[in-house]
Amino acid sequence: MDDAAAEAEALRLRLAAVARKWLEDPRADSAGNITHAASQKGHALNSLVLAGARISLSEHGRVVCSFQVPPPLTDSDGTWHAGALAAAVDNMCSAVVFTVVGAPTATVHYGLSYFSPVACNDEVQLDGRVVGRKGKLTAAVVRVRKMGSGELVAIGRQWMTPAWPTKSNKSRSNL
């Protein structure tokens, strides 16, 4: 393996590790460090929607985690609240896109299809993958399944872009 390939692989591993750390604790900054500034940025919702998540895979373009739906994330029927599910999918998409682009992201387009409710304390798996890139945009898909039965709960699809200019997404417009 030549030096360039070794450096590229090291970068991929570092980005996957940062994404993993961020999902485990959303107060982490884009370098994976928990700093006073990062912890003060109002990550209460992010911390709640994936509380207790166990990351089983974090690699370039793919992140898989599982967690048990806690009572604070349920609606009046005792099932996983749609908004909490949507926020969890958004967090997963951000993490998986980060493993590819190496920068915090902003959502440009969001779509979520619900298929089945999840009861309180049921365990679910979120499997996020980068499925395409076009210019500054990166597409990610997250599939949410019940752990016991494998039943499909929801599929989220997002187009994302880096939240601030990076070397690869700077505008070339003269406007």
Secondary structure, DSSP 8 states (H G I E B T S, - for coil): --HHHHHHHHHHHHHHHHHHHHHH-TTB-TTS-B-HHHHTS--HHHHHHTTT-EEEEEETTEEEEEEE--GGGB-TTSBB-HHHHHHHHHHHHHHHHHHHH-S-EEEEEEEEEE----BTT-EEEEEEEEEEEETTEEEEEEEEEETTT--EEEEEEEEEEESS--TTT------
